[in-house]
Structure formats: C-alpha cells, structure tokens
Amino acid sequence: GKHFSLNGPRTSSSLEVIGLAGNGIYRSLREAPVPYLYKNLKRFGPSERTLVLRTDGDPVALIPAVRHLIQALDPSVPVYGVKTLEEHVAVMLSAARITTWLVGLFGMVALFLASLGLYGLISYAVLQRTREIGVRMALGARRGDVLRLVVGQGMKLILSGIALGLTAALLLTRLVAGLLFGISPVDPLTFVGIPLLLAGVALLACFLPARRASRVDPMIALRVE
C-alpha cells in the first residue's frame, strides 16, 4: 500500500507496493542475493515476455501443448527459446562444472596416490621390524600379541596424522568455498568418509606385513647377515 518513486520524491509516476519478494540471484550463481524490483508488465513491460511454467511431469513433453495454447490465444506472438530450467541454468554452470570435474579428478588421483604411498610406507616400516618381532616371539610373545602391538602403534601415528590433516583442511576451506554450490565447505560426508578411508588403508598396511612377520620362524627372523 505504500508508494515510492525511482526518480526521487513521490511524483505522478510513483509506484505502489503490492507485495514483497525475497532476495535472489539473477545474473550469476556466484553473486550474493540482492534486492530486486518487479514491475507491472502492463505499465512497464518490455516488448518481449518470458513465460515460466512449473510442471508435475516431464516439462519437455508439455512444450507442444504450451506452443498450441499460446498460438490459440494470439497467433501473432512468436514462441522461441523454449527450454527447461536445467538447460537454461546449464549455460551459467558450464564453466563451474568443468572446474569442479577437474578439481574432483585431481582430488581422486591425489587420494589414490596418498593411499598408495601410505600403504607402502607403513608396510616397509613394519617389515623393518621383522627381527624385533622374532625376538618378541622367541621370548614367548604370541602372534595375537605381536599383531596388536604393531597395529596399535601404527594406528596411533595414523590417527595423529588424520587429526593434523583435518585441522589443516578446516583452515583451508575458504579456498574452495567459491567453487561450491549448494554444499557447505565443511561437508560432513567428506570430512568423515575420507579419514575413514585413509584409516582403513593404514590399518591394512599395518596388519598384512605384521601378520606375515608374525608367521616367520623366530630363528629365521633372528638370523644375522
């Protein structure tokens, strides 16, 4: 019911407020939501119109019916540029999607290399303790005791590394915030799933070599070069 003018104080061309709409993004998905003014089409409308329809089913299947309806109302109105909302937004998202796919691909490669390196490093460290394991077994340690000892010590190091890595990742989330749409930089699935994956790789890297070493005859393990 209130009035205002885009040209300053209230004049004969003042506008009456008939409703309020929430802020939105209109030109780019990266822009912050901004206030926007919707004008009366009969008074301020451009020569072109955009009709937006919400459907319950496949919108593509309704395109012929929409064309027929518009032509029935006014045969002189040309209908062009008909597309789904997904197709319309895809143009703005194309660059972001390419960037996201590339970053995701590099991230998967980095995760694979990290898992491979982690497995190799821990396996080598455990194999270096074969003589120590032989001494423990010669003194009466059982295989289960040796496995628990080696795996437990290895997992303590891994858990410490995961804690440090999560802390660094949380501090660096601002660097990737601009590449994300509709998802928080602190995504719970990512921050829980990836550490669990690395912990599983580390557990496997500790367990397999330790099991092999625990099955070696203590006399062979103690043999000096």
Phi, psi and omega in degrees: 000345180277160182240151173205166181230141177285346183256013179120220181302163183300128179230188179293340181262021181292156183252144177259133178281122179247356179180164180243139178238149179290157176295156181206178175248138190232326187256330183206146178289347181270347183282154177284148177304134184233155174294147182219145182253127176255123182258163177289124182296325182294331184262321186238012188294145176282179180285341178253152178233149175239121180257125180246127181240139173255128184241159176270335181244211180289117182293330181297324181293340182267354183301313179301320180294322179294316177301315181297320181294317180295319179293328177292325179286318180205102182297341183277353182274118177283139179248119183213167178065030181284127180203161176282163179297325178297317178293324181293317182284336183300329179296316179288332184271351188302310181296318180295323180292319178298314179298318181294318179297319180294314179297319178296320178296313178296325178295320178293320178297317179296321179295319179296315180295321178296318179295317180296314179295321179297316180297314181297319182294313182290321178300316180295319181296322180289319179297329178294342182263014181302317180296319178298319179296321177299319178298314181298318181290326177294332180271002174115001179291141178270165182299320179298321178296317180296316180298314180297321181295308184293313181295319180298315179294321179293319182290331176298317178295318182295316180296323176296317178296320178296319179298316178295319179295319178296320178298314179295321179296319178296324180287337183259007182297333180296334182289333182255358183300325182289346180265356187254141176230125177072016179214143181282145174300333177261068182285119183301321182298318180291314185286350175255317185293314183294314176300323178295322178296313180294323178295322177295319177297317180295320178298317178296320180293330177280319189288312186297309178296323180295322178294319177297316181294325182287343179268354179285142176299129182306325180294323178289320181294330183270355183297129180270146180302000000 
